[in-house]
Amino acid sequence: MASFNSYKLRCSIPGHEMDVRGLAATVFPEGAFVSVSRDRTGRVWVPNSSSDKGFTEMHSMSGHSNFVSCVCIIAPSETYPRGLVATGGNDNNICVFSLDRPQPLFTLKGHKNTGHEDCVRDLAVISNTEFFSCSNDTSIRRWLVTGECVQVYYSHTNFIYSLAVFPNSQDFISTGEDRSLRIWRQGECSQTIRLPAQSVWCCCILPNGDIVVGASDGIIRVFTEAEDRMASAEDLQAFEDELSKATIDPKTGDLGDIKLEDLPGREHLNEPGNRDGQTRLIKDGQKVEAYQWSVSDGRWMKIGDVVGGSNQQTSKSVMYEGKEYDYVFSIDVNEGGPSMKLPYNVTDDPWLTAHNFLQKNDLSPMFLDQVANFIIENTKGHVVGPAQPAGGDPFTGGARYIPGSSSDTAGFGADPFTGTGRYIPGSGPNPGAPVGVADPFTGGGAYSSAALRQTTNIYFPKTDGVTFEQANSSQIIAKLKELNGGAPQEHKLSEEVLESLERLLLSVCGLNSSEPAPTIQQINLLWKASHWPEDIVFPVLDIMRLAVRHPQVNESLCGEAEGVQLCNHLLNLMRPEGRPANQMLALRTLCNCFSGRHGRALLMAQRETVLSRAADLATVCNKNIHIALATLVLNYAGCLHLQPDLEAKAQCLSVASRALETVQDKEAVFRLLVALGTTVASDQTAQDLARSLGVSSQISKYSSVSDPSKVGECCQLLLKELQ
């Protein structure tokens, strides 16, 4: 048997000013390697010939504005004969360097809507022209070395930590904070393997194709496709038993908001899953169990017991980056920027925790008092006090801008510096419902006796379109002018254009009866302004949302010639990696297009494309997007009622059913239930199709919902329809 020498220290290399976060061996020079650090630099080290057998810094690279977390080497090509160095950082950016200059050749910026929106955790080389990246934003992206993002992959529900590429340079694997290893083939997540550990930190692929993963429980696990290398039946069963005994903390956000009374029983597992890795929660007495669908086994596998509530701020521990904490706060420092996580244990010193948080995230020490007091205030007596108002920020004490919020908290939306109101799309007041039976969509009243309400279906079919009417015109215009003031020179709107848009808004909102009808010039200016940069276009989209309700605007924007362009523009804003505010407002604009005959004709003609893109947004964690998505499906269902178009109704049923897998907000759930009811009402074929899709089993958990009561009532009526 061959013998091997023990490893012993060769040398120590000072150079970085802070901790080293990533290493990679280079192709050139021979024997060299690259290091990256929290000091925001990358450095190339080459072996020297001195007696200390050490390494000398050959090259230093800088370009990140926050610490650098990972690095990979891209092989030489004709264009770059010495190869390239790609680094990912906590500034959400990826920098691509050559060895000829200290500055990056390309910077792939997160704020351009093509890059990541949170910390980049790992990079993996595909070829000498392409590489993958993964991030805390739950996305995986495929890049050309020249900086173009050519594909985005979504499946994970929490931070993604690690990537590895198969030898075919196309398929790959990923691991993350959602307890999973995911295997990707031909651009799709083909298999999800859950592990009995919260954080799956790292992975690699062996030459024989086996997959190795390391997790926070200290265990390395190897998975194989080869039957002759698979574990024995006893070991496989032991692994499944270990997985079934795992506890899942809903405070990680992977399972959404969980209410025991809303969950179905074990009979829900009689229905097969729709895709590999799909999860279902079922109620077993007072316990909640999580199951995952396995395509290869054709059955639901238990992946753990759900423990604790889903509220983030509770006294029970919560996992964060593989460690347990009493609290994990989400801190929003910059408007529109990613939130930062602040973990805290009640035994910690709040001032030291605040200091470490500021230092880790490169924030000014001037915030020390605010952060420490925020921790103290929210952990009084080891029990978290009342949650801050929505959008509350320990730095300013005020609320930040949250597109689409409908909070009616006093003072919400106030500028934290001036105290004046700020524009929040879709945040207009909701008038209280009059005495009597309230309209389930608008809150408006209609007289009805209690007995009549119990015997009459007031929910579906609903054939008149549901639109988004609320608006605060003065705040929309104020925000438009504010953003225009800071826009790049080539995108600035003239005062004449701003005045035209303001007159158009006042005209379509009916706030000033003396305002003339919208002109073709105003409508054309609105269309042109809607192509503003995506980070500032949302107030223009809000004007468009309101304008398309007007017959003249509806005809002009949704007519045969222009309608397809409008559809394509809105669908582009709705792509999964887009900005949530734009996604929400694009969906609301499509909903409001149903208010005119030209808009209805356009959307019915584009139904397949529109609903397919809209369905992708069900996985976005935003209740306002979910409500808009549900409303769009409902409006389509209303147009299709009593129509013999089974293919279109099948798509409505499919999109609504798919959305109900992830949507948690009760208003969105209600509108999806009404959409399902409208689709199947008076149509035996559609009812048979709904039964074949397992709709009854899927929605049964909502039949007992009493807050709001309309959810339970509508669900019961729908279940009766499908009997």
PAGUKOL-989542 format. One record per residue (C-alpha): residue in one letter; x, y, z. Coordinates in steps of 0.001 Angstrom, whole numbers, plus 524288, in hexadecimal, padded with zeros to 5 digits. Layout:
<vexmis>
aXYZ...
</vexmis>
This chain:
<vexmis>
m800008000080000a8055480D447FC52s808D28163480796f8068E824D5807D8n80DA082F8C80F3Fs805ED837B9818ECy802BC8459881502k80A588501C81C56l80A8B85EE181B5Dr811C88645B80FA2c8100F872E48121Bs8070787D978172Bi8036B888B180DF8p7FF9C895D5813B5g7F9E689FB880A59h7EB3E8A0DB80BC6e7E6568AA98815C7m7DA478A29081975d7D5FB8945481947v7D7EF88C5080CEAr7CB198873D80731g7CEC987FCA7FAC5l7DA1D8790C7F3CDa7DC44873507E63Da7E81C86DB87DF31t7EB8D8752D7D2C6v7EED2870067C54Df7F92987A907C3ACp8032787C647C95Fe8061886E2A7CC72g8052586AE67DAD9a7FE398779F7DE49f7F114879FC7E4CBv7E757885017E6FBs7E1E9889557F41Ev7D6518924A7F6F7s7D32D89914803ABr7CA1F8A1A580B7Cd7D3EB8AC86808DBr7CD2D8AD567FB68t7D91D8A8D67F3BCg7DD9789CFD7EC2Ar7EC08899807EB98v7F417890597E321w7FF20889477EA3Fv80A98882C47E33Bp814C0879AD7E954n821EB880117EB8As82F6C87A297EBA8s8337E87FB27F8C3s837A48775780421d82AA28790980B1Fk823D68715F80021g8190787B5E8005Cf8108A882CC7F6C1t811748909B7F18Ae8061B899557EDD4m8069489AC27DF0Dh7F9F68A2077DC92s7EF448A8F27E44Dm7E15E8AAE97DF76s7D6EE8B4147E4AFg7C96B8B7DA7E013h7BFD78B37D7EA88s7B9808BD107F3EFn7B7828B2B07FE6Df7BE6C8A6468027Bv7C1E389BF57F852s7BC5688E8F7FB60c7BFEE885417F041v7C8F2883957E495c7CA6787AC17D8C3i7D422879B37CD8Ci7CFA0879E67BF62a7D8998723B7B654p7E0D0879057ABD5s7DAE487BF879E8Fe7DF808828479224t7DA6188F797972By7DFF788DB57A4E3p7EBEC884C77A3A4r7EF1B885E67B23Ag7E14A8830B7B69Fl7D83988B687BEDEv7D51688CC27CD53a7C6CB88E4E7D161t7C360892D17DF28g7B64C894127E621g7B3B589D6B7F148n7AA7A8A1F37FBC6d7A7BB8ADFA7F36En79F5A8A4E37EAE3n7A8FE8A6697DFA6i7B1DF89D6A7D7E9c7BECC8A2E67D2F4v7C66C89C927C7D9f7D50D89FA37C7C4s7E07C89D097BEC9l7EE4F89C117C425d7F23B8A8467BCA5r7EB498B2B17C496p7E6718B4B97D286q7D8E88B9737CE85p7CE798B0007C999l7CC3A8AE007BB20f7BDBF8AC627BDF4t7B5438AF1A7C9CFl7A85D8A7CC7CA17k7A0188B0C47D27Cg7943B8AC5C7DA31h78CFE8B9417D8B5k78C428B7C67C9EEn781918AD667CB1Bt78A518A3727C475g792998A05A7D047h7908589B997DE11e788F48A37A7E80Fd7903489E147F3D9c79D69898897F7B2v7A3F088FC17ED7Br7A7AD883107F47Fd7AE4A87A6C7EA59l7B320879C67DC56a7B50186DE37D395v7BBD286D657C666i7B47E867C57BABEs7BE9C86A5E7B01En7C8AD874837AC6Et7BD7D87D7C7A861e7B2CB87AD97B286f7B0BB878FA7C11Bf7A5DA8776E7CB2Cs7A37187F9B7D75Dc79A5087DBB7E2F4s795A8887337ED42n78DFE889EA7F98Fd7834E88F027F070t77FB98808D7EDB2s7838F8814E7DF5Ai78DEC87AA87D719r792C7882137CB3Fr79A5387E2B7BF2Aw7A3DF888577BA0Dl7AC9C88ACC7AE79v7BA1288F927B29Bt7B6FA89C1D7AB40g7AC7289F487B53Ae79F9789B067AF05c796378932B7B76Ev790BB888EB7AE1Dq78806881037B743v7822E8816E7C4F4y77E12875657CCB5y77476875357D81Es770B786A007E111h7772F86C317EE4Dt76F2C872F07F8D0n77A7687834800F0f788CD87C137FFCBi790B68742C7F5DCy79E5E871137FAB9s7A536868467F0F9l7A5BA863D77E2BDa7AC9C859347DAFFv7AC128561E7CC6Cf7AB37848997C637p7B58A844E27BC08n7ABF98478B7B0E4s7AD38856187B47Bq79E79857B27B404d7985B850D27BFA6f79BAB854C67CD90i7982D8537E7DBF3s7956E85D7B7E69Ft793CE85D7E7F562g78E678675F7FEF4e787EC86B9580B8Fd77B1C864C7807E9r780988577C80C19s781D2852F77FE10l78ABB84DF47F375r784F6850E57E61Fi788F984A5C7D96Dw7871E8522F7CCF9r7863284BEC7BF8Bq7836C852E87B2B6g780CC85F877BA03e77679859E27C32Dc7771D855357D139s77520846A87CEC3q776ED841AD7DCA8t776828474A7EA69i77CE683FB67F583r779D28447C8033Al783A48428280E1Cp781B1841A381CE7a789C184E1181EC4q785C085C4281CFEs791BD8614D815ACv797B9859A680A75w7A43C861668093Dc7AC1885B397FE4Bc7AC138514D7F351c7B4AB84B227E8F5i7B37D8410E7DE10l7BCE7835897DD93p7C2BC8307F7D0C3n7B953824E97D112g7AD8B82E1A7D1C9d7AAA982C377E03Bi7A6B0838587E7EBv7ACBF83C217F4FEv7A673846067FE39g7AA6184B5F80B77a7A063850A481519s79F10857CC821FFd79D3F84B1A8299Ag7AB91847D582703i7A88883C6181DFBi7AD3883A8181000r7A3B0832F58077Fv7A62282CE97FA1Ff79B2482A7E7F057t79C2B821E97E43Fe7945981E0B7D831a79B78811097D6CDe793A0805E47DC9Cd79FDF7FE157E006r7A4B8809467E8A9m797C580C567EF57a7963F809DD7FDDBs78F3F7FDBD80299a780867FDDB8042Fe782827FE8D812EBd78B5980A7E811EEl782228114080866q776D180F01811BBa77F02813EA81D1Ef781E5820708158Ee7737D8225581272d7700381FEE820C0e77A29829EE82509l77496833B781B63s766A08316E81FF7k76A9F8345E82E03a770D18416082A84t76A7984DB382FB0i76796858B482632d767338668082B83p75D0886E4B823C8k763BE87AE6827CBt76D958788781CECg7629787CA4813B3d763928709380B09l755C186BDC80E07g74E6F878CE80E9Bd744AE87C988191Bi73F3D8705F81F9Ck7324086F71826BCl72EFD8621882C2Ae72062863C682A6Cd721FA8665481BCBl729E285A14818B6p7240284DC681295g725108403E81872r72C998344981409e722F483200808E5h729D683D2F801CCl734FB833977FF3En72C3682AEC7F6E4e72D99834AF7EBD2p73A66833667E41Ag743A383EFC7E354n745978477F7D75Fr7547A847D17D75Dd76040841F77DE28g76354848F27EADBq755A084EA57EC8Dt75263850037FB05r7458084E6A8021Cl741FD850E18103Ci737D684870816E8k731938489782450d732B083C7882CCBg72B7C83F9B83959q7329F84B4383F0Dk73EEC848A083714v742CA84E30829E2e74A788451E820FDa751B1848CD81480y7523583FA5808CFq7598D840487FBEFw75568839EB7EF2Bs75F418306B7E955v75D5082E217DAC9s766A1822847DA9Fd75F6E81BAD7E5C8g751E0820907E209r74E72823F87F01Bw74E9482E777FA86m75A5D82D79803A7k759EA8337B8111Ci764B783D9781293g762248420382072d759238477882ACCv75622855FD82AAAv7582D85BF28380Fg755068697D83D52g74DBE874B6836FFs7513187BB082A8En752F68890F830A9q7612988CF083007q76153893B883D1Ft75E468894184730s765568843B852FDk768E08775884C67s775FA875EB845A9v777718782B8371Fm78209872FB82E1Ay78AA687CA0826F0e796A68788281F28g7970386B9C8264Bk796158710583431e78AB98729383D94y786D38801384257d77BD28852784AC1y778E488FBE840B7v77C9189307832BDf778728A0D482F0Bs7777B8A5C882107i77D8F8B34D82040d77B0C8BC208147Dv785A28C66F813C7n783AA8CC3A80647e776EF8CE6F7FF29g775CA8C4427F48Bg781FE8BD277F937p782B28AF387FE44s77F8C8ACBE80C81m78A508A89E815D4k788C289E0E82017l78C068A10C82E3Ap78C9E8948C8367Ey78BD88960384550n78B5E88D7E85177v785DC892A285E34t792C988F4D864D2d79A478983785B77d79E618A62785E48p795868AE9D8559Cw7A00C8B90685424l7AA4A8AF2E84FDCt7A0748A8BF846B2a79D478B60B840D8h7ABC08B92783F53n7AE648AC288387Df7A2998AE0682F8Fl7A7318BB7C82B43q7B50B8B6CB82917k7B0F58AAB38217Dn7A8628B2A08184Dd7B1A58BE438170El7A7F98C7B881D34s7AB408D4538242Ep7AE148D360832E9m7A4E88DEF7834B7f799A68D5268343El79E7C8CD9E8402Ed794C68D3AB849B9q7892D8D1D9840A2v78C0C8C38483DDCa78EEF8C01E84C08n782938C6E9850BCf77AD08C00D84611i77F938B2E084B42i77CC18B6938595Ee76F3A8BBD48562Bn76B608AF9F84E95t770868A5B885875k76BA18AB978652Ag76B158A1B087021h76FC589717866C6v762778981E8603Ev7612B89F99853AFg7586B8AB6285522p74EE08B02B84ADBa754568AFA183D36q758698BC5183703p74EEC8C26482D7Fa750438BCEC81FD6g75CC08C1C1819CDg762008C682826E5d7708C8C92482682p779828CA1083261f7822E8D3C582B37t7780C8DE1C8282Cg76CB88DA8B8310Fg763CF8DCBC8257Ba75E088D47881AD3r7649F8D18480DFCy75E4B8D1ED8009Bi757488C5017FE2Cp750DE8C3DB7F0C5g743178BE957F147s741708BF2B7FFE7s733878C09080483s736988C2D9812C5d72DCA8CC6281995t736FA8CE3182513a736F78DC3D82959g742718E355823ECf7464D8D85881ADAg74D218DD5C80ECCa751C38E9A1815B8d75F0A8EEB0811B3p767CE8EBE081D82f76EEB8F8C481BC9t764189027D818BDg7583A8FB6881E34t750B38FDA38119Dg749C88F2EC80A43r750748EAA87FFFEy74AAD8E4767F3E8i7477D8D6047F5A1p7417D8CF887E991g734458C9917EC8As733928CECE7FA68g7271F8D6BD7F967p71D838D5E7804ABn713878CB0180560p7064B8D06280941g6FF198C8A18136Ba6F41F8C01F80EA1p6E6708C534810E2v6DCE38BDCD81965g6D7B68B1B28128Bv6DEBC8A7F5809F8a6EB7D8ADB980502d6F0048AB487F72Ap6FAF78A15E7F922f703F38A8BD7EFCAt701268B7307F1EAg6FB9E8B7737FFA8g6EF978BE7E7FA6Eg6E2958BB23800AFa6D6AD8B4277FB6Fy6CA4C8B15380335s6C8588A2F480664s6C21C89B8E81183a6CA208919981907a6C1838868D81430l6C32088AB880614r6D1CE88B46807B2q6D24787D3B80C77t6CAEB877E5800AAt6CFC8880AC7F5B5n6DCED87F9B7EEF8i6E18A88DBD7EEAEy6EF5C88A1E7EAA1f6EF2F8837B7DD53p6EDD1883857D20Ak6F39E891307D1A4t6F3508963B7C3C9d6F5C78A4C57C5A8g704378A7FD7C61Cv70B078AB497D2E1t713E18B72E7D1BCf71D758BEB67DA36e717BB8CC477DBF8q71E8F8D23F7E7BDa727D48DD827E553n72DD08E9937EB5Ds7305A8F20C7DF83s738158FC8F7E68Dq741A98F2B67EC3Di7433A8EBA47DF3Ai746D38F8657D888a74FB18FC7F7E3C0k757158EFA07E2D0l757EF8F0BF7D413k75E008FE477D51Ce767378F9EE7DFE9l76C658EE827D7E2n76D2B8F6E37CBBAg775D9900607D31Cg77FC38F5A87D5D2a77E918EE8F7C8C5p78A178EDFB7BF47q78A198F9567B5D3e786398F0DF7AA40h779FD8EC4B7B17Dk775668F9317B752l767A48FD537B3BBs7652B90B7C7B03Ae75C00913FB7B831e7525E9137B7ACE0v7522F9049C7AD3El75053904837BC00e744FE90E0B7BACCs73EC3905AE7B021l73FC48F96F7B886e739EB900B67C413r72E68905777BBDCl72C7A8F7B17B6B0l72C4A8F2287C478l722858FC457C943s71A038F9BF7BD6Cv719578EAED7BEE2c7175A8EBA57CD97g70BD68F4E27CC1Al7110E8FDD37D6B2n70EC890A097CEC3s7028590A8C7C679s7082B915F17BEC8e7134790D7F7B9AFp71158909D87AB58a711EC8FBC77A6AAp71F888F5F57A4CAt725FA8F9DA79810i72D8A8F11D78ECAq739B38F91F791E3q7382D8F68F7A07Ei736258E80879E28n742408E76C7957Bl74A468EE6479FE9l745728E4A47AA0Fw749948D94F7A158k756FC8DF4F79F37a758E28E2297ADBEs7554C8D4127B122h762778D0377AB4Dw769F38D77F7B5D0p774C48CFCE7BCCFe76EA98C4EC7C4D3d773708CA247D1E5i76B7F8D6C27D06Dv7603B8D3617C749f7563B8CF3C7D1A0p74ED38DC4F7D2F1v74D188DC7F7C41El747AE8CEA17C4C8d73E648D3237CF6Ai739578DDCF7C656m737D18D3BE7BB7Er730718CAB37C4D0l7267E8D5757C742a7263F8DA7E7B949v722B78CDAD7B27Cr7156B8CE137B93Ah711D98D9E07B0D2p70B238D5A87A418q713A98DE4B79B85v7206B8D9D07A1B4n71BC18CBB37A19Ee718F18CC8079317s725B58D36B78FEEl72EED8CAB2797D5c727A88BDD379613g723958BF16787DDe727C78B56277D87a7340E8BCC177989e739278C0E4786E9g733738B66678FB7v73DB08ABF078D56q7487E8B5CE79046l741E28B95379D26c740858AAFD7A0BEn74EB68A7F979DA8h753698B3BF7A56Bl74B8D8B0057B17Fl74FA18A1BA7B07An75DD88A5EB7AFFBl75BF28AD7F7BCADm755A98A14A7C293r76140898437C061p7649F890EB7CCFFe7717A898047CF1Eg76B1B8A5607CD6Er767F28AF597D7F3p75C3C8ABDF7E097a7562A8B9787DF69n7567F8B8917D092q751588AA9F7D0BCm745EA8AE9A7D94Cl7426D8BAC37D176a743948B3887C479l73A1F8A9397C996r730C98B3B87CE70t7316A8BA977C147l72DB78ADF67BA61c7225A8AC417C3E0n71D8D8BA0B7C113c71E708B7BC7B260f712848AEEE7B408s70A558BB247B6AFg7099B8BE287A804r705A48B5CD79C69h712868B81979557g71A218B3EC7A15Cr711C68A7C47A319a7139A8A403794D1l722498A602795CAl723DD89DFC7A221m71B4A892F879D4Fa723928924B790F3q730108922479915r72A78889767A3D1e733E987E107A2FEt7401E886997A386v73AEA88FE67ADEEl7364A8855A7B754s742B787D677B58Er74B4C888F77B94Ba7423A88D0F7C456a7425887F4B7CA0Bd7511C8802E7CBD4l74F0088B297D5ACa747DA882337DF23t7551887EB07E4E8v7588288CF37E7B9c756A888F817F63Bn74E0889BA57F541k73FAE89BDE7F913n73C678A7717F03Fi741C48A0167E483h739E38942D7E892i72D4E89C227E998a72FA18A2217DC2Dl732B2894C07D669a7264888F047DC41t71E5B89A737D6F3l723D38986A7C94Av71FF088A057C98Dl7127C88DEA7CEA5n71073897B47C3A2y7141188D6D7B996a70AAE883DA7BFFCg6FFDE88E077BF54c701F48902D7B0C3l701E18817E7AE52h6F55B87ED57B5F9l6EB36878197AD56q6F551877697A260p6F845869D379CA3d7071786C0879CA7l70B9D860677A4C8e71A12862C07A1E9a71958870817A77Ak711BA86BEE7B35Ea71BAC861217B581q7267286B507B602c71EBE873787BFD8l71CC7867797C866s72B18863C87C74Cv73047871657CA85a726F78730B7D608s72A588658D7DB45r738E5868167D9CAa737C08753F7E0A0l7308386F2F7EC1Ce73C7A866A87EE92t7443F872967F2FDv73B0087E0A7F56Bq7383B88091803D7d7313B88DB98041Ek722CB88B74806B9e71E03895E57FD30a725FA88FAA7F24Bv720F1882367F634f712EF887527F601r7145488CDC7E849l71A4C880287E37Al70ECB878AF7E94Av70545881CE7E25Ba70CFA87FE37D5BBl70BD3871297D726g6FD4F872467DA32t6FADE87B257CE96t70248871E37C594v6FA8B865C17C959a6ED2A86C047CB86s6E2E5866927C21Dd6ED4585ED37BAB6q6ED508502B7BD36t6F97D84DEF7B4F6a70126858317BC85q6FC6F852147C942d7014F844C07C4D8l70E6284AD07C164a70F4E851567CEC0r70C86844517D556s7173883DBB7CD63l720C58483D7D1F2g71D83845587E026v7183D852FF7E2B2s70EE384E777ED64s719C98483B7F538q7226B854197F33Ci7189985E3F7F7F4s711D58568F802C6k71AC485C8980D06y71466869D680AABs7067F8654C80D97s70833867DC81C27v70E618755881AE0s7065B87F428226Bd70F3388B2A8219Ep70B5A8902881806s6FED18886B81745k6FD8D88A4D80895v708DC880C98065Dg7023B875A080D8De6F4CF878A9807D3c6F9D4879537F9DBc701B886CDC7FBA5q6F5E586569800BEl6EDCE869CA7F50Fl6F897865B07EBBAl6F9FC858587F22Ak6EB498568F7F0CAe6EC5085A137E25Al6F6AC84F9C7E060q6EF8C8449F7E78E
</vexmis>
